[in-house]
């Protein structure tokens, strides 16, 4: 399944939630317009079982499902790819194990150089952030809008912005060069379908 070139990038919120709740919320976010889903779970009870169910839900709606940080889980679950941070292994290994068609995203934080290197090694997309205060990444170093502007001028792969993004502040990230907005709390702290639609309106206006 192909990675979208624009749209809402939903990242699961799993803390203190039953698997059935996570699955139902993800499906609601997709109904609201989410174009790609990432399974992120820092305290999983049964990551493989939940990841496999999320793959089923996403594929039913023709939306790709990525796994955060865990290459082996991505393979076992039959996911469409993996998202790698700076400590999660090299893109070359991921590409060798997942194959040429897999989606491989790279966290680039505020580093254009890291994004350029990732693109050169075959990354599908580059993610920058955090751009605003974030409950899920409270200690993450801030990223700058200027980094997005420079990335838009120099990268040919899609650009993802992440970190504290709300419908009220997402438009400035899109204007600066982001192609996709990655969101956790802004979708799943409230009613997911309606929340996703609020983000979708930002893309509809462009």
C-alpha positions as CSV (number, residue, x, y, z in Angstrom):
1,X,0.0,0.0,0.0
2,X,1.3,3.4,-0.9
3,X,2.1,6.2,1.5
4,X,-0.1,9.2,1.0
5,X,1.4,12.5,-0.3
6,X,-0.8,14.6,2.0
7,X,-3.3,14.3,4.8
8,X,-3.8,13.4,8.4
9,X,-1.4,10.9,10.0
10,X,-3.0,9.4,13.0
11,X,-0.9,7.8,15.8
12,X,-2.6,5.5,18.2
13,X,-3.2,6.5,21.8
14,X,-3.0,3.3,23.8
15,X,-2.3,4.2,27.5
16,X,-5.1,2.9,29.8
17,X,-7.2,1.8,26.9
18,X,-8.4,-1.7,26.0
19,X,-7.4,-3.1,22.6
20,X,-11.1,-2.9,21.5
21,X,-11.2,0.8,22.3
22,X,-8.0,1.5,20.4
23,X,-9.3,-0.4,17.4
24,X,-12.7,1.4,17.4
25,X,-11.0,4.8,17.8
26,X,-8.6,4.1,14.9
27,X,-11.6,3.1,12.7
28,X,-13.4,6.3,13.7
29,X,-10.3,8.4,12.8
30,X,-10.2,6.8,9.4
31,X,-13.8,7.5,8.8
32,X,-13.0,11.1,9.7
33,X,-10.3,11.2,7.0
34,X,-7.0,9.8,8.5
35,X,-4.9,8.8,5.5
36,X,-2.3,6.7,7.4
37,X,-2.1,5.2,10.8
38,X,0.9,4.4,13.0
39,X,0.7,1.9,15.8
40,X,2.6,3.4,18.8
41,X,2.4,1.6,22.1
42,X,5.0,2.2,24.8
43,X,3.4,-0.3,27.3
44,X,1.9,-3.1,25.2
45,X,0.1,-6.1,26.8
46,X,0.0,-8.0,23.5
47,X,1.5,-5.8,20.8
48,X,1.3,-8.5,18.0
49,X,-2.4,-9.2,18.5
50,X,-3.3,-5.5,18.5
51,X,-1.1,-4.7,15.6
52,X,-2.6,-7.5,13.5
53,X,-6.1,-6.2,14.2
54,X,-5.1,-2.7,13.3
55,X,-3.7,-3.9,10.0
56,X,-7.1,-5.6,9.3
57,X,-9.0,-2.4,10.1
58,X,-6.7,-0.2,8.1
59,X,-6.6,-2.4,5.1
60,X,-10.3,-2.7,5.0
61,X,-10.4,1.0,4.5
62,X,-7.3,1.0,2.2
63,X,-5.2,2.9,4.6
64,X,-1.6,1.9,5.4
65,X,-0.6,0.8,8.9
66,X,2.9,1.5,10.2
67,X,4.5,0.3,13.4
68,X,6.5,2.7,15.5
69,X,10.1,1.7,16.5
70,X,9.8,-2.1,16.0
71,X,10.9,-3.6,12.8
72,X,10.3,-7.2,13.8
73,X,6.8,-6.4,15.0
74,X,6.1,-4.7,11.7
75,X,7.1,-7.9,9.8
76,X,5.2,-10.2,12.1
77,X,2.0,-8.2,12.0
78,X,2.0,-7.8,8.2
79,X,2.1,-4.0,8.5
80,X,2.9,-1.8,5.6
81,X,6.1,-0.4,7.1
82,X,7.9,1.0,10.1
83,X,8.7,4.4,11.6
84,X,12.3,4.7,12.9
85,X,13.7,7.1,15.5
86,X,17.4,7.8,15.9
87,X,17.9,4.7,18.1
88,X,15.8,2.2,16.2
89,X,18.2,0.9,13.6
90,X,19.3,1.9,10.2
91,X,17.1,2.3,7.2
92,X,19.2,-0.1,5.1
93,X,18.4,-3.0,7.5
94,X,14.7,-2.0,7.5
95,X,14.6,-1.9,3.7
96,X,16.4,-5.3,3.4
97,X,14.0,-7.0,5.8
98,X,10.8,-5.3,4.7
99,X,11.4,-5.1,0.9
100,X,11.3,-2.5,-1.7
101,X,7.6,-1.7,-1.5
102,X,7.5,-1.1,2.3
103,X,7.0,2.3,3.8
104,X,9.9,3.5,6.0
105,X,9.6,6.8,7.8
106,X,12.4,8.5,9.7
107,X,12.2,10.9,12.7
108,X,14.4,13.9,11.7
109,X,13.5,16.1,14.7
110,X,14.9,19.6,13.6
111,X,17.6,18.2,11.4
112,X,17.5,18.9,7.7
113,X,20.8,17.0,7.3
114,X,19.3,13.9,8.9
115,X,16.3,14.1,6.5
116,X,18.5,14.5,3.4
117,X,20.6,11.5,4.5
118,X,17.4,9.5,5.1
119,X,16.1,10.4,1.6
120,X,19.4,9.3,0.1
121,X,19.1,5.9,1.8
122,X,15.6,5.3,0.5
123,X,13.3,6.7,3.2
124,X,9.6,7.0,2.2
125,X,9.1,10.2,4.2
126,X,10.8,12.5,6.7
127,X,9.1,13.5,10.0
128,X,10.0,16.7,11.8
129,X,9.0,17.9,15.3
130,X,7.9,18.6,17.9
131,X,6.5,22.0,16.8
132,X,4.3,22.7,19.8
133,X,4.2,21.5,23.4
134,X,3.2,17.8,23.4
135,X,1.8,15.6,26.1
136,X,3.1,12.5,24.4
137,X,6.6,13.9,23.9
138,X,7.0,16.5,26.7
139,X,10.8,16.4,26.7
140,X,11.3,16.5,22.9
141,X,13.4,19.3,21.6
142,X,11.5,21.9,19.6
143,X,11.6,22.1,15.8
144,X,11.4,25.3,13.8
145,X,9.1,26.3,11.0
146,X,12.2,27.4,9.0
147,X,13.3,23.7,9.0
148,X,10.0,22.8,7.2
149,X,10.6,25.6,4.7
150,X,14.1,24.4,3.9
151,X,12.9,20.8,3.8
152,X,10.2,21.6,1.2
153,X,12.8,23.2,-1.0
154,X,15.3,20.4,-0.8
155,X,13.4,17.1,-0.3
156,X,11.4,15.1,-2.8
157,X,9.8,12.8,-0.3
158,X,6.7,13.7,1.8
159,X,7.3,15.8,4.9
160,X,5.4,15.0,8.1
161,X,5.1,17.5,11.0
162,X,4.4,16.2,14.5
163,X,4.1,17.5,18.0
164,X,1.2,19.3,19.7
165,X,-0.7,19.9,16.4
166,X,-4.3,21.0,16.7
167,X,-6.7,22.2,14.0
168,X,-6.0,25.7,15.3
169,X,-2.3,25.6,14.6
170,X,-1.9,23.1,11.8
171,X,-2.4,25.5,9.0
172,X,0.8,27.3,9.6
173,X,2.7,24.0,9.4
174,X,1.1,23.2,6.0
175,X,1.9,26.7,4.8
176,X,5.6,26.2,5.8
177,X,5.9,23.0,3.9
178,X,4.4,20.0,5.8
179,X,2.5,17.5,3.6
180,X,1.1,15.5,6.5
181,X,0.2,16.3,10.1
182,X,0.9,13.6,12.6
183,X,-1.5,13.7,15.6
184,X,-2.2,11.7,18.8
185,X,-4.0,13.7,21.4
186,X,-5.7,16.1,19.0
187,X,-7.6,13.1,17.6
188,X,-7.8,10.6,20.5
189,X,-8.3,12.9,23.5
190,X,-11.8,13.6,22.2
191,X,-14.2,12.1,19.7
192,X,-11.9,10.7,17.0
193,X,-14.1,10.9,13.9
194,X,-15.2,14.5,14.5
195,X,-11.6,15.5,15.4
196,X,-10.2,13.9,12.3
197,X,-12.7,15.8,10.2
198,X,-11.5,19.1,11.8
199,X,-8.0,18.4,10.6
200,X,-9.2,17.2,7.2
201,X,-10.7,20.7,6.7
202,X,-7.2,22.2,6.8
203,X,-6.3,20.1,3.8
204,X,-9.5,20.8,2.0
205,X,-8.8,24.5,2.2
206,X,-5.5,24.1,0.4
